[in-house]
Amino acid sequence: MQISLLKLALLSFLFVLAPLPAFAARSLTLYLDGALVEQQESALKGHIEFSLPAGATPDSLRIRPERGVTIVRVLTAARKPAREIARELATLADREELLHDRLKALSVREEIFKSAAKAQSAKAPRRTRTNPEPLSTIRQGTDYAISQLESVYQAKRKTEKELVRLAERRATLQKDEAGGGSLVKVWVTPAKGRVTASWIQADRLWTPSYQLRVAEPGEAVLELHATGVALARGETATLRLSRVQSAVSSGFAYEGEAIPLQKLPLKLERRQGGEPQTPLSLSLVNTSGIPLPAGDTACFQGGVYMGKGLFHGADAGTSAEIICNGR
């Protein structure tokens, strides 16, 4: 997709300056699933040394010399995380192992009580001297098995949520400069040669979100915002509407704090509801000429906030449905 499509896109880029370390001459191409990072380095007495973050995709490092510069040798070595971080990572690993074991045990319990519930409900009621009320006995057995299943499901859900929290904490620790990664050493000629290092980093990306504004009959305006973009001072970013592995990238870009705001009109095919406390339902045609990714949507009608909806994305020229809850 050509860069001229920028003129058609309605974009408002929102980013937060995060407490990330500053890097000289570093640029990022942010995709929907990761980033391609490029960093320029200058040699001192023929030697260059820089850190590769823990979030870098293995084997994605590339080093390109400037014209007239020759790379003589490259060495990479794993950096040991700081003692406190290493200790916490080990604790996380132990806890995750215990939680995975618990999930396996709960899965076994789940199958046992599923089978018990089926067996109880499949029993034929037979009145005997010791069991004068067979239907009541079967019902009690079934209810007990189902109550045990509910306990298993609650325990599984709690365990899975804790695993998610542990994974998020691990990711945070690994992003820390003291959390590991690799140390890269490069020898070049001449002694003051320059190179550009690049790698793929899955933990740096952008997330689309929208504002949908309905005003005139037959037309709506969709504002696409880029959220989750965290830049250190000196970093610049380019955003793409594709995946990092995609050979063809299309989209839009900004550098530093220059954040453009443009408008993207869409054709409104159908509008239903929208009265107070009534969900607003819309059918839109993507007339922007570019594919739009999925994202959360804040809905407005006549300037009134109508709640949130989910835009499932739409290729150019196709229709999309959005339901705003109005609450």
VOPAGU-2260 file (C-alpha; in pm, 1 decimal, decimal comma):
REM VOPAGU-2260
SITE   aa  ch    i         X         Y         Z
SITE  MET   A    0       0,0       0,0       0,0
SITE  GLN   A    1     145,4     337,5     -99,3
SITE  ILE   A    2     235,6     609,1     150,5
SITE  SER   A    3     -10,2     839,2     -33,8
SITE  LEU   A    4    -283,8     653,0     152,4
SITE  LEU   A    5    -182,6     858,2     453,6
SITE  LYS   A    6    -401,8    1134,3     321,8
SITE  LEU   A    7    -705,8     909,4     350,4
SITE  ALA   A    8    -645,9     784,7     702,5
SITE  LEU   A    9    -798,5     937,1    1014,3
SITE  LEU   A   10    -535,0     900,7    1280,2
SITE  SER   A   11    -474,0    1039,4    1624,3
SITE  PHE   A   12    -160,1     890,2    1770,8
SITE  LEU   A   13    -151,7     871,0    2148,0
SITE  PHE   A   14     168,9     763,4    2313,0
SITE  VAL   A   15     302,6     762,7    2665,0
SITE  LEU   A   16     661,7     841,1    2746,1
SITE  ALA   A   17     767,1     545,5    2954,1
SITE  PRO   A   18    1067,9     526,1    3182,5
SITE  LEU   A   19    1270,2     338,9    2921,7
SITE  PRO   A   20    1642,2     398,2    2886,1
SITE  ALA   A   21    1746,5     647,3    2620,1
SITE  PHE   A   22    1924,0     514,0    2312,2
SITE  ALA   A   23    2108,0     721,1    2054,1
SITE  ALA   A   24    1987,4     704,8    1694,1
SITE  ARG   A   25    1734,2     426,4    1750,4
SITE  SER   A   26    1430,1     392,3    1525,1
SITE  LEU   A   27    1140,1     150,7    1551,3
SITE  THR   A   28     896,4      26,1    1292,3
SITE  LEU   A   29     598,6     -79,8    1503,4
SITE  TYR   A   30     367,7    -347,9    1366,5
SITE  LEU   A   31      53,9    -502,4    1509,4
SITE  ASP   A   32     252,2    -795,2    1652,4
SITE  GLY   A   33     597,4    -654,8    1726,1
SITE  ALA   A   34     866,3    -413,7    1613,3
SITE  LEU   A   35    1165,9    -398,1    1384,4
SITE  VAL   A   36    1429,5    -204,6    1578,2
SITE  GLU   A   37    1725,9     -30,4    1413,5
SITE  GLN   A   38    2012,6     122,2    1607,6
SITE  GLN   A   39    2318,7     303,5    1475,4
SITE  GLU   A   40    2653,9     242,8    1643,5
SITE  SER   A   41    2995,6     403,7    1596,9
SITE  ALA   A   42    3323,7     224,5    1661,2
SITE  LEU   A   43    3589,1     339,7    1904,9
SITE  LYS   A   44    3931,1     211,1    1807,1
SITE  GLY   A   45    3763,9     -45,0    1582,0
SITE  HIS   A   46    3538,2    -185,4    1854,9
SITE  ILE   A   47    3161,5    -158,3    1910,4
SITE  GLU   A   48    2968,0    -293,7    2207,1
SITE  PHE   A   49    2591,8    -273,7    2264,6
SITE  SER   A   50    2314,1    -458,9    2445,1
SITE  LEU   A   51    2043,6    -666,9    2282,9
SITE  PRO   A   52    1728,7    -665,5    2501,2
SITE  ALA   A   53    1582,2    -984,7    2643,1
SITE  GLY   A   54    1268,7    -930,8    2434,5
SITE  ALA   A   55    1457,3    -959,9    2104,9
SITE  THR   A   56    1354,0   -1254,2    1888,9
SITE  PRO   A   57    1631,4   -1517,0    1879,7
SITE  ASP   A   58    1844,1   -1514,9    1562,1
SITE  SER   A   59    1682,6   -1191,7    1435,6
SITE  LEU   A   60    1995,5    -975,8    1484,4
SITE  ARG   A   61    2139,2    -822,8    1165,6
SITE  ILE   A   62    2435,8    -582,9    1148,7
SITE  ARG   A   63    2483,4    -373,8     834,4
SITE  PRO   A   64    2809,9    -177,5     783,5
SITE  GLU   A   65    2818,8     164,7     621,2
SITE  ARG   A   66    2985,7     202,5     283,7
SITE  GLY   A   67    3359,2     155,9     315,2
SITE  VAL   A   68    3331,1     -26,5     648,6
SITE  THR   A   69    3412,0    -396,4     693,2
SITE  ILE   A   70    3286,1    -610,3     979,0
SITE  VAL   A   71    3579,8    -820,5    1096,6
SITE  ARG   A   72    3419,9   -1016,9    1379,8
SITE  VAL   A   73    3097,1   -1044,3    1581,3
SITE  LEU   A   74    3054,8   -1206,7    1922,4
SITE  THR   A   75    2733,3   -1240,1    2123,5
SITE  ALA   A   76    2709,1   -1355,7    2482,8
SITE  ALA   A   77    2413,5   -1389,9    2716,6
SITE  ARG   A   78    2398,8   -1127,5    2987,2
SITE  LYS   A   79    2325,5   -1253,1    3333,3
SITE  PRO   A   80    2034,4   -1072,1    3497,8
SITE  ALA   A   81    2093,5    -882,7    3819,8
SITE  ARG   A   82    2093,4   -1102,3    4130,4
SITE  GLU   A   83    1756,8    -973,6    4257,1
SITE  ILE   A   84    1590,8   -1020,5    3918,1
SITE  ALA   A   85    1743,9   -1366,3    3873,0
SITE  ARG   A   86    1613,1   -1468,8    4215,7
SITE  GLU   A   87    1261,7   -1344,7    4135,8
SITE  LEU   A   88    1264,1   -1513,7    3793,2
SITE  ALA   A   89    1358,1   -1843,0    3958,5
SITE  THR   A   90    1075,1   -1800,8    4209,8
SITE  LEU   A   91     833,0   -1730,9    3925,5
SITE  ALA   A   92     949,1   -2043,5    3741,1
SITE  ASP   A   93     894,7   -2260,9    4050,7
SITE  ARG   A   94     549,2   -2114,3    4108,5
SITE  GLU   A   95     453,1   -2160,9    3742,8
SITE  GLU   A   96     561,5   -2526,4    3757,6
SITE  LEU   A   97     342,2   -2584,7    4064,2
SITE  LEU   A   98      45,7   -2412,3    3899,2
SITE  HIS   A   99      80,3   -2621,5    3582,7
SITE  ASP   A  100      84,1   -2936,1    3797,9
SITE  ARG   A  101    -228,5   -2811,1    3972,1
SITE  LEU   A  102    -402,0   -2756,1    3637,8
SITE  LYS   A  103    -322,2   -3114,4    3537,0
SITE  ALA   A  104    -466,1   -3246,6    3864,6
SITE  LEU   A  105    -776,5   -3032,0    3826,1
SITE  SER   A  106    -825,7   -3161,9    3472,6
SITE  VAL   A  107    -823,3   -3518,0    3609,3
SITE  ARG   A  108   -1078,4   -3420,2    3877,3
SITE  GLU   A  109   -1290,1   -3255,6    3609,6
SITE  GLU   A  110   -1306,4   -3574,5    3404,3
SITE  ILE   A  111   -1387,4   -3780,5    3714,3
SITE  PHE   A  112   -1682,4   -3562,1    3816,8
SITE  LYS   A  113   -1803,4   -3529,2    3457,5
SITE  SER   A  114   -1818,1   -3907,0    3436,6
SITE  ALA   A  115   -1986,4   -3926,2    3778,2
SITE  ALA   A  116   -2252,1   -3672,5    3677,5
SITE  LYS   A  117   -2325,0   -3863,9    3356,2
SITE  ALA   A  118   -2337,6   -4196,2    3539,3
SITE  GLN   A  119   -2579,0   -4060,6    3802,0
SITE  SER   A  120   -2812,9   -3901,9    3547,6
SITE  ALA   A  121   -2811,9   -4221,6    3337,1
SITE  LYS   A  122   -2915,5   -4449,2    3626,7
SITE  ALA   A  123   -3253,6   -4613,0    3605,8
SITE  PRO   A  124   -3457,1   -4544,5    3923,2
SITE  ARG   A  125   -3517,2   -4869,8    4112,2
SITE  ARG   A  126   -3692,9   -4871,4    4443,9
SITE  THR   A  127   -3544,9   -5107,7    4702,6
SITE  ARG   A  128   -3578,3   -5159,3    5073,2
SITE  THR   A  129   -3259,6   -4962,8    5137,3
SITE  ASN   A  130   -3340,5   -4703,6    4870,1
SITE  PRO   A  131   -3712,1   -4621,7    4886,0
SITE  GLU   A  132   -3671,8   -4289,6    4697,9
SITE  PRO   A  133   -3442,2   -4367,9    4399,2
SITE  LEU   A  134   -3515,1   -4043,8    4210,2
SITE  SER   A  135   -3415,0   -3836,5    4511,1
SITE  THR   A  136   -3095,4   -4039,1    4554,8
SITE  ILE   A  137   -3003,1   -3998,4    4186,8
SITE  ARG   A  138   -3073,7   -3625,5    4202,5
SITE  GLN   A  139   -2857,1   -3585,5    4510,5
SITE  GLY   A  140   -2571,4   -3775,6    4349,2
SITE  THR   A  141   -2597,6   -3567,2    4030,9
SITE  ASP   A  142   -2613,8   -3239,5    4226,0
SITE  TYR   A  143   -2307,5   -3340,3    4428,0
SITE  ALA   A  144   -2105,8   -3419,8    4112,7
SITE  ILE   A  145   -2209,8   -3090,5    3951,1
SITE  SER   A  146   -2119,7   -2892,0    4264,8
SITE  GLN   A  147   -1777,7   -3055,7    4262,3
SITE  LEU   A  148   -1741,8   -2963,7    3895,0
SITE  GLU   A  149   -1820,7   -2600,6    3979,2
SITE  SER   A  150   -1546,3   -2604,6    4243,0
SITE  VAL   A  151   -1303,2   -2748,7    3989,0
SITE  TYR   A  152   -1390,8   -2480,9    3732,0
SITE  GLN   A  153   -1344,7   -2204,0    3991,0
SITE  ALA   A  154   -1008,0   -2344,9    4094,5
SITE  LYS   A  155    -896,0   -2374,9    3729,9
SITE  ARG   A  156   -1002,3   -2017,4    3655,9
SITE  LYS   A  157    -816,8   -1888,9    3962,0
SITE  THR   A  158    -504,6   -2086,3    3867,5
SITE  GLU   A  159    -513,1   -1963,4    3507,1
SITE  LYS   A  160    -548,2   -1601,9    3619,5
SITE  GLU   A  161    -246,7   -1640,8    3846,4
SITE  LEU   A  162     -45,7   -1788,3    3557,4
SITE  VAL   A  163    -134,8   -1482,8    3347,6
SITE  ARG   A  164     -18,5   -1250,8    3626,9
SITE  LEU   A  165     307,6   -1442,8    3658,8
SITE  ALA   A  166     364,7   -1422,0    3282,0
SITE  GLU   A  167     304,7   -1046,5    3288,9
SITE  ARG   A  168     550,3   -1008,1    3576,0
SITE  ARG   A  169     808,6   -1217,9    3390,5
SITE  ALA   A  170     769,6    -999,6    3082,2
SITE  THR   A  171     817,5    -686,0    3293,3
SITE  LEU   A  172    1134,0    -824,3    3450,8
SITE  GLN   A  173    1275,6    -930,4    3115,2
SITE  LYS   A  174    1218,2    -582,8    2971,9
SITE  ASP   A  175    1439,3    -439,4    3244,1
SITE  GLU   A  176    1790,6    -364,5    3124,8
SITE  ALA   A  177    1917,7    -561,5    3422,2
SITE  GLY   A  178    1691,9    -852,7    3333,7
SITE  GLY   A  179    1921,0   -1024,1    3087,3
SITE  GLY   A  180    1943,4   -1012,4    2711,3
SITE  SER   A  181    2267,6   -1035,0    2515,1
SITE  LEU   A  182    2587,9    -838,5    2490,9
SITE  VAL   A  183    2701,8    -788,1    2131,4
SITE  LYS   A  184    3064,4    -709,3    2043,8
SITE  VAL   A  185    3163,0    -603,1    1692,4
SITE  TRP   A  186    3507,5    -533,9    1545,4
SITE  VAL   A  187    3528,2    -322,2    1230,4
SITE  THR   A  188    3771,0    -145,0    1002,6
SITE  PRO   A  189    3841,4     143,1     976,8
SITE  ALA   A  190    3873,1     227,1    1347,3
SITE  LYS   A  191    3587,7     482,4    1341,6
SITE  GLY   A  192    3349,6     282,5    1122,0
SITE  ARG   A  193    2973,2     289,1    1171,4
SITE  VAL   A  194    2717,0       8,9    1154,7
SITE  THR   A  195    2339,9     -27,4    1188,2
SITE  ALA   A  196    2212,4    -311,9    1401,7
SITE  SER   A  197    1854,0    -436,2    1364,2
SITE  TRP   A  198    1639,6    -698,8    1532,4
SITE  ILE   A  199    1276,6    -800,5    1584,2
SITE  GLN   A  200    1124,2    -734,4    1925,0
SITE  ALA   A  201     783,5    -887,9    1995,9
SITE  ASP   A  202     720,4    -695,9    2319,3
SITE  ARG   A  203     710,6    -354,9    2148,0
SITE  LEU   A  204     408,5    -292,3    1926,8
SITE  TRP   A  205     105,5     -67,4    1887,4
SITE  THR   A  206    -261,5    -139,4    1954,9
SITE  PRO   A  207    -541,2      16,8    1749,6
SITE  SER   A  208    -843,9     179,0    1914,3
SITE  TYR   A  209   -1116,8     393,6    1764,6
SITE  GLN   A  210   -1359,7     677,0    1819,0
SITE  LEU   A  211   -1673,2     655,7    1607,4
SITE  ARG   A  212   -1869,8     978,0    1559,4
SITE  VAL   A  213   -2210,2     978,8    1393,1
SITE  ALA   A  214   -2347,3    1319,5    1297,1
SITE  GLU   A  215   -2503,6    1360,2     951,5
SITE  PRO   A  216   -2739,9    1097,6     802,9
SITE  GLY   A  217   -2553,9     852,9     582,9
SITE  GLU   A  218   -2207,6     937,1     709,8
SITE  ALA   A  219   -1990,8     857,5    1009,4
SITE  VAL   A  220   -1634,2     948,8    1104,9
SITE  LEU   A  221   -1392,6     692,2    1244,7
SITE  GLU   A  222   -1084,1     811,2    1432,4
SITE  LEU   A  223    -803,3     559,2    1462,9
SITE  HIS   A  224    -578,6     600,0    1765,4
SITE  ALA   A  225    -247,7     425,7    1828,5
SITE  THR   A  226    -223,1     319,3    2190,9
SITE  GLY   A  227      43,2     135,1    2383,2
SITE  VAL   A  228     332,2     317,0    2212,6
SITE  ALA   A  229     610,2     377,4    2464,9
SITE  LEU   A  230     914,4     567,2    2337,9
SITE  ALA   A  231    1234,4     662,8    2512,3
SITE  ARG   A  232    1385,5    1003,2    2447,9
SITE  GLY   A  233    1564,2    1008,9    2118,0
SITE  GLU   A  234    1364,1     721,1    1973,0
SITE  THR   A  235    1146,5     763,6    1664,7
SITE  ALA   A  236     868,5     531,3    1553,0
SITE  THR   A  237     694,1     440,3    1230,3
SITE  LEU   A  238     362,1     253,9    1248,1
SITE  ARG   A  239     247,0     -10,1    1004,0
SITE  LEU   A  240     -94,7    -170,3     954,3
SITE  SER   A  241      58,5    -513,4     894,4
SITE  ARG   A  242     246,8    -789,5    1073,7
SITE  VAL   A  243     617,7    -767,3    1141,9
SITE  GLN   A  244     691,9   -1067,8     920,2
SITE  SER   A  245     486,4    -928,7     632,7
SITE  ALA   A  246     679,4    -834,7     320,2
SITE  VAL   A  247     425,7    -566,3     225,3
SITE  SER   A  248     363,9    -300,6     489,3
SITE  SER   A  249     115,2     -18,9     462,1
SITE  GLY   A  250      13,1     243,2     706,4
SITE  PHE   A  251     116,6     568,6     856,7
SITE  ALA   A  252     399,7     716,1    1055,2
SITE  TYR   A  253     500,4     977,7    1306,8
SITE  GLU   A  254     829,0    1091,5    1454,5
SITE  GLY   A  255     885,0    1230,3    1800,0
SITE  GLU   A  256     587,7    1432,6    1923,0
SITE  ALA   A  257     446,9    1535,0    1584,0
SITE  ILE   A  258     104,4    1371,9    1611,5
SITE  PRO   A  259    -128,0    1442,3    1316,9
SITE  LEU   A  260    -507,2    1430,5    1341,2
SITE  GLN   A  261    -695,9    1349,2    1024,4
SITE  LYS   A  262   -1051,0    1237,1     956,2
SITE  LEU   A  263   -1168,8     919,5     790,3
SITE  PRO   A  264   -1529,6     934,7     661,9
SITE  LEU   A  265   -1713,7     603,8     628,6
SITE  LYS   A  266   -2042,7     529,2     457,9
SITE  LEU   A  267   -2323,5     462,6     705,3
SITE  GLU   A  268   -2544,4     181,1     570,5
SITE  ARG   A  269   -2770,5     128,0     870,7
SITE  ARG   A  270   -2828,4     285,2    1211,1
SITE  GLN   A  271   -3058,4     146,5    1477,7
SITE  GLY   A  272   -3134,2     251,0    1834,3
SITE  GLY   A  273   -2934,6     521,6    2001,3
SITE  GLU   A  274   -3209,4     650,0    2227,6
SITE  PRO   A  275   -3124,4     694,4    2599,3
SITE  GLN   A  276   -3016,2     361,0    2748,6
SITE  THR   A  277   -3070,2     189,8    2412,2
SITE  PRO   A  278   -2775,6      25,2    2234,6
SITE  LEU   A  279   -2661,9     195,3    1914,5
SITE  SER   A  280   -2615,1     -47,7    1624,9
SITE  LEU   A  281   -2433,8      61,6    1308,5
SITE  SER   A  282   -2341,1     -91,3     976,0
SITE  LEU   A  283   -2047,9      84,9     806,3
SITE  VAL   A  284   -1862,1      52,5     477,2
SITE  ASN   A  285   -1484,2     102,4     486,9
SITE  THR   A  286   -1444,8     365,7     214,5
SITE  SER   A  287   -1096,4     469,3     329,8
SITE  GLY   A  288    -912,4     259,6      71,8
SITE  ILE   A  289    -699,7      87,0     336,4
SITE  PRO   A  290    -763,0    -222,5     552,6
SITE  LEU   A  291    -851,8    -130,8     910,9
SITE  PRO   A  292    -753,4    -361,6    1199,6
SITE  ALA   A  293    -982,5    -461,1    1486,2
SITE  GLY   A  294    -995,9    -255,1    1802,4
SITE  ASP   A  295   -1208,5    -119,7    2086,8
SITE  THR   A  296   -1435,6     168,6    1989,5
SITE  ALA   A  297   -1580,4     464,2    2179,1
SITE  CYS   A  298   -1910,4     568,4    2018,3
SITE  PHE   A  299   -2056,0     918,5    1987,0
SITE  GLN   A  300   -2385,3    1025,6    1829,9
SITE  GLY   A  301   -2454,4    1395,3    1791,3
SITE  GLY   A  302   -2175,7    1463,0    2042,4
SITE  VAL   A  303   -2329,0    1228,7    2302,0
SITE  TYR   A  304   -2112,3     943,6    2429,9
SITE  MET   A  305   -2301,6     619,4    2360,5
SITE  GLY   A  306   -2068,5     371,1    2528,9
SITE  LYS   A  307   -1808,7     130,5    2398,8
SITE  GLY   A  308   -1821,5    -119,9    2118,8
SITE  LEU   A  309   -1587,5    -353,6    1933,7
SITE  PHE   A  310   -1482,0    -289,4    1575,2
SITE  HIS   A  311   -1385,7    -627,2    1427,5
SITE  GLY   A  312   -1187,7    -468,7    1143,9
SITE  ALA   A  313   -1270,5    -438,3     774,8
SITE  ASP   A  314   -1085,3    -464,6     447,7
SITE  ALA   A  315   -1114,9    -176,5     204,8
SITE  GLY   A  316   -1463,9    -162,2      52,5
SITE  THR   A  317   -1619,9    -413,8     292,4
SITE  SER   A  318   -1888,4    -369,0     557,9
SITE  ALA   A  319   -1849,6    -387,3     934,7
SITE  GLU   A  320   -2096,1    -398,5    1223,5
SITE  ILE   A  321   -2046,6    -205,4    1548,0
SITE  ILE   A  322   -2280,6    -230,9    1849,7
SITE  CYS   A  323   -2235,5      32,9    2120,1
SITE  ASN   A  324   -2384,0     -66,6    2453,1
SITE  GLY   A  325   -2501,1     281,0    2548,8
SITE  ARG   A  326   -2429,6     222,8    2919,1
